[in-house]
């Protein structure tokens, strides 16, 4: 097994040539990439026919699919569990149509509560969501709670790993840019990267941790709030994290996660840069 690399949504270079995401799998395969994360952050608006066509084209091109569920999901609010479940189920339905095996979900906002109170709610709500997914026939789809970039959001590494420990089918979506942003630049570099991966292995077990889902991009952050916006690998204004430490460590460990690049407009090109870095460390 090896690491899969691909973009979140469509890069500007793709959109300049093509109008439909149905052309994305063949285009990505032509670049030498391995996966594609379909974006439903603003709502699940893809129809069954289009989703199935995308799935067929992805299988033909050898591109693995994942799907990002709506941003509105909030596991930390018990009062909106029906809405949250609806968003997750809609995302799983679309993922099932297209043959995507992973659905990334946001964890939620603190909403003037302590982190402990918000996390306690999420630990109750997530099993309910899993039960509803199972009842609807989506137990084969892996839900991936994501580490978040803003300090007032639920979803630091420990919180996400505690959520994933609820069920063996859950995998963390570790966003290294988000972790860098919410730590105000502390969680980056070789030692921090090793510590993150070690912690994942400690909580989930090495075998399960080795297949984690990931988002990666440079992130601009503010001293008070954390994440401000995504940047590109061409932006060298002190925006972290650098991709090399993660690529080197994945090669050393022999892990095989899915790395989705979320750079702002150059996500396909930057994903390819990471793949080449990774392959260089394998030699």
MARKOLMI-670419 format. One line per 10 residues: their letters; for each residue x, y, z of C-alpha. Coordinates in steps of 0.05 Angstrom, whole numbers. Example, Ala and Ser with C-alpha at 12.3 -4.5 7.8 and 13.67 -1.06 7.14 Angstrom:
2
as = 246,-90,156  273,-21,143
***
This chain:
283
xxxxxxxxxx = 0,0,0  22,71,-12  -3,141,2  -58,169,-42  -54,242,-63  -107,286,-94  -145,352,-90  -206,377,-53  -251,400,-109  -227,429,-174
xxxxxxxxxx = -163,469,-183  -165,534,-222  -124,501,-278  -178,448,-285  -236,498,-284  -202,539,-339  -208,480,-386  -269,441,-364  -339,458,-341  -359,392,-308
xxxxxxxxxx = -329,354,-250  -343,291,-291  -279,307,-328  -239,311,-264  -220,237,-254  -188,229,-322  -153,296,-315  -126,278,-246  -102,210,-270  -66,244,-327
xxxxxxxxxx = -28,286,-276  -8,224,-238  -54,234,-178  -94,180,-142  -156,209,-109  -208,265,-109  -251,294,-54  -318,317,-79  -340,380,-43  -410,386,-13
xxxxxxxxxx = -392,437,40  -448,484,22  -499,428,15  -508,362,-21  -532,386,-89  -507,330,-134  -560,285,-165  -559,210,-168  -547,206,-243  -488,254,-241
xxxxxxxxxx = -459,220,-179  -462,152,-211  -429,178,-274  -373,209,-233  -364,143,-197  -359,105,-263  -307,154,-290  -267,151,-226  -265,75,-227  -243,76,-300
xxxxxxxxxx = -188,126,-284  -166,91,-221  -184,151,-177  -208,138,-106  -265,183,-83  -282,215,-17  -335,267,-2  -336,328,44  -402,334,80  -437,401,91
xxxxxxxxxx = -402,451,137  -466,460,177  -455,395,216  -448,407,290  -438,345,333  -432,391,394  -506,412,394  -556,361,417  -614,406,399  -597,401,325
xxxxxxxxxx = -583,326,321  -638,315,270  -610,368,224  -539,342,233  -562,272,219  -597,296,156  -534,329,130  -492,267,144  -544,220,113  -549,263,51
xxxxxxxxxx = -473,262,45  -471,187,54  -525,177,1  -486,218,-50  -421,182,-30  -456,115,-39  -481,135,-109  -410,153,-132  -374,97,-95  -338,143,-47
xxxxxxxxxx = -314,105,14  -302,163,62  -344,222,84  -309,279,121  -351,313,175  -339,376,216  -342,369,291  -376,433,312  -372,499,349  -366,512,424
xxxxxxxxxx = -424,562,425  -403,595,491  -394,527,525  -330,498,554  -291,450,510  -309,394,559  -384,408,553  -382,411,478  -341,347,473  -388,310,520
xxxxxxxxxx = -446,328,475  -408,305,413  -391,239,446  -466,228,454  -489,254,386  -438,218,342  -461,147,363  -532,169,346  -509,191,277  -473,125,266
xxxxxxxxxx = -536,87,285  -577,127,236  -526,115,181  -527,40,195  -604,39,194  -603,75,126  -554,24,97  -491,66,99  -452,26,150  -399,12,97
xxxxxxxxxx = -381,86,91  -325,111,136  -341,176,173  -280,220,184  -286,273,238  -240,330,220  -191,370,262  -212,443,257  -171,506,248  -207,558,291
xxxxxxxxxx = -193,559,365  -267,567,383  -285,505,344  -288,435,373  -238,390,340  -167,393,365  -127,328,355  -145,299,423  -219,314,415  -221,282,345
xxxxxxxxxx = -184,220,368  -231,212,428  -290,215,379  -257,164,333  -246,117,392  -322,109,397  -325,62,338  -272,23,300  -302,45,234  -286,118,246
xxxxxxxxxx = -222,149,220  -195,217,236  -188,270,182  -124,302,207  -117,371,176  -45,390,187  -58,462,165  -114,468,216  -71,439,272  -16,489,255
xxxxxxxxxx = -66,546,254  -102,530,319  -35,521,355  -13,589,326  44,556,289  69,509,343  44,443,311  90,440,251  159,414,234  191,345,242
xxxxxxxxxx = 183,335,317  110,360,319  93,316,259  123,254,293  85,271,357  19,277,319  28,210,284  52,176,348  -9,201,385  -55,174,331
xxxxxxxxxx = -22,106,335  -26,106,411  -101,119,412  -125,81,350  -71,28,342  -17,31,288  -55,-9,236  -117,34,238  -79,100,246  -36,84,185
xxxxxxxxxx = -97,90,139  -120,158,166  -152,211,122  -118,279,117  -124,349,91  -62,390,78  -48,461,57  -12,523,81  -56,564,128  -56,637,146
xxxxxxxxxx = -78,648,218  -91,704,267  -63,708,339  -133,706,370  -175,662,326  -131,612,291  -148,596,218  -160,656,173  -153,627,103  -120,574,60
xxxxxxxxxx = -57,591,22  -17,556,-33  52,524,-33  75,585,-73  58,631,-15  120,639,27  98,693,75  111,650,136  49,607,125  56,536,149
xxxxxxxxxx = 61,479,152  114,455,104  97,388,71  166,356,75  164,332,147  99,294,137  121,264,71  187,241,101  153,211,163  100,174,122
xxxxxxxxxx = 154,144,79  194,123,140  135,90,174  106,57,112  37,86,127  -16,92,72  -64,149,87  -104,190,37  -76,261,31  -125,312,3
xxxxxxxxxx = -94,379,-14  -137,441,2  -91,495,-26  -129,556,-50  -135,544,-125  -72,502,-136  -95,441,-98  -81,392,-156  -12,419,-169  6,421,-96
xxxxxxxxxx = -20,350,-86  27,329,-141  84,365,-107  70,326,-44  68,260,-82  135,274,-114  165,293,-46  138,229,-16  165,186,-72  232,220,-64
xxx = 235,199,9  220,127,-10  285,122,-50
***
